[in-house]
Amino acid sequence: MKVYLNPGHDQLHDSGAVNPNNGLREADVVAQVGELVKGYLEAAGCEVMMRQSDNLCWDSSYADRQDAAVCPEANDWGADIFVSLHCNAANTYAQGTEVEIYSAGTKSEQLATCIQNQIINSLGTVDRGVKEMPYLLVLKHTAMPAALVELAFIDNDEDCTLLQTHMDEFAAAVARGITDYELL
């Protein structure tokens, strides 16, 4: 199976959400988790391409991001699935894990459910479910089943501690969710 991983945001241009108390940045967390997921998937026999970039669909204005765009690259490579990794943020009170998809009743929903279940069962995060988000570029412009994983809320101190201390467990759960989907 060919898996395209997209750790969200960009470490140079777009850090994503930041914990207000300790400064932990979303882009840094998902870059590390992405590397771990990639290792687990390759060990399981998957072919993996990974890119962290703010250029999702040729929409970046940064000159150093014009070599590739995430969605077209995944489509051109012929990925079987697409997984984007993120950390959620809201109001410092919200907690939990959710996986977002373009629309319900699809293979994307099956993929998202497999990943969601693995994270919830492994880490005990609050189950926020699988949600439709058809306006998200990485879900709208990919030609294969796609899921955007919101691992936990980086602006909530309890979830942030989980993100900091359990990156490997998050990565293993995402990888297991992907391989569970492959077995469907």
FENWO-V210949 format. One record per residue. N is the residue number from 1. RES is the residue in one letter. PHI is phi as a letter, one per 20 degrees, with the letter a starting at -180 (NA if undefined). BURIAL is b if it has 24 or more other ideal C-beta (glycine too) atoms within 12 Angstrom, else e. Layout:
N|RES|PHI|BURIAL, N|RES|PHI|BURIAL
This chain:
1|M|NA|b, 2|K|e|b, 3|V|d|b, 4|Y|d|b, 5|L|d|b, 6|N|c|b, 7|P|f|b, 8|G|f|b, 9|H|m|b, 10|D|b|b, 11|Q|f|e, 12|L|e|e, 13|H|e|e, 14|D|b|b, 15|S|f|b, 16|G|m|b, 17|A|f|b, 18|V|c|e, 19|N|f|b, 20|P|f|e, 21|N|e|e, 22|N|c|e, 23|G|m|e, 24|L|f|b, 25|R|d|b, 26|E|g|b, 27|A|g|b, 28|D|f|b, 29|V|f|b, 30|V|f|b, 31|A|f|b, 32|Q|f|b, 33|V|f|b, 34|G|g|b, 35|E|f|b, 36|L|f|b, 37|V|g|b, 38|K|g|b, 39|G|f|e, 40|Y|f|b, 41|L|f|b, 42|E|f|e, 43|A|f|e, 44|A|e|e, 45|G|n|e, 46|C|e|b, 47|E|e|e, 48|V|c|b, 49|M|d|b, 50|M|c|b, 51|R|b|b, 52|Q|d|b, 53|S|b|b, 54|D|e|b, 55|N|e|b, 56|L|e|b, 57|C|b|b, 58|W|l|e, 59|D|d|e, 60|S|e|b, 61|S|e|e, 62|Y|f|e, 63|A|g|e, 64|D|e|e, 65|R|d|b, 66|Q|e|e, 67|D|f|e, 68|A|a|b, 69|A|d|b, 70|V|g|b, 71|C|f|b, 72|P|f|b, 73|E|f|b, 74|A|f|b, 75|N|f|b, 76|D|f|e, 77|W|f|b, 78|G|m|e, 79|A|g|b, 80|D|e|b, 81|I|b|b, 82|F|c|b, 83|V|c|b, 84|S|d|b, 85|L|d|b, 86|H|b|b, 87|C|d|b, 88|N|e|b, 89|A|b|b, 90|A|b|e, 91|N|c|e, 92|T|m|e, 93|Y|d|e, 94|A|f|b, 95|Q|c|b, 96|G|o|b, 97|T|d|b, 98|E|b|b, 99|V|c|b, 100|E|d|b, 101|I|c|b, 102|Y|f|b, 103|S|b|e, 104|A|f|e, 105|G|m|e, 106|T|c|e, 107|K|f|b, 108|S|f|b, 109|E|f|b, 110|Q|f|b, 111|L|f|b, 112|A|f|b, 113|T|f|b, 114|C|f|b, 115|I|f|b, 116|Q|g|b, 117|N|f|b, 118|Q|f|b, 119|I|f|b, 120|I|f|b, 121|N|f|e, 122|S|e|b, 123|L|d|b, 124|G|m|e, 125|T|f|b, 126|V|f|b, 127|D|e|e, 128|R|e|b, 129|G|n|b, 130|V|e|b, 131|K|c|b, 132|E|f|e, 133|M|b|b, 134|P|f|e, 135|Y|e|e, 136|L|f|b, 137|L|g|b, 138|V|f|b, 139|L|e|b, 140|K|f|b, 141|H|d|b, 142|T|d|b, 143|A|e|b, 144|M|c|b, 145|P|g|b, 146|A|c|b, 147|A|b|b, 148|L|d|b, 149|V|e|b, 150|E|e|b, 151|L|g|b, 152|A|a|b, 153|F|e|b, 154|I|f|b, 155|D|e|b, 156|N|e|b, 157|D|f|e, 158|E|f|b, 159|D|f|b, 160|C|f|b, 161|T|f|e, 162|L|g|b, 163|L|f|b, 164|Q|f|b, 165|T|d|e, 166|H|c|b, 167|M|g|b, 168|D|f|e, 169|E|f|b, 170|F|f|b, 171|A|f|b, 172|A|f|b, 173|A|f|b, 174|V|f|b, 175|A|f|b, 176|R|f|b, 177|G|f|b, 178|I|f|b, 179|T|f|b, 180|D|f|b, 181|Y|f|b, 182|E|f|b, 183|L|e|e, 184|L|f|e
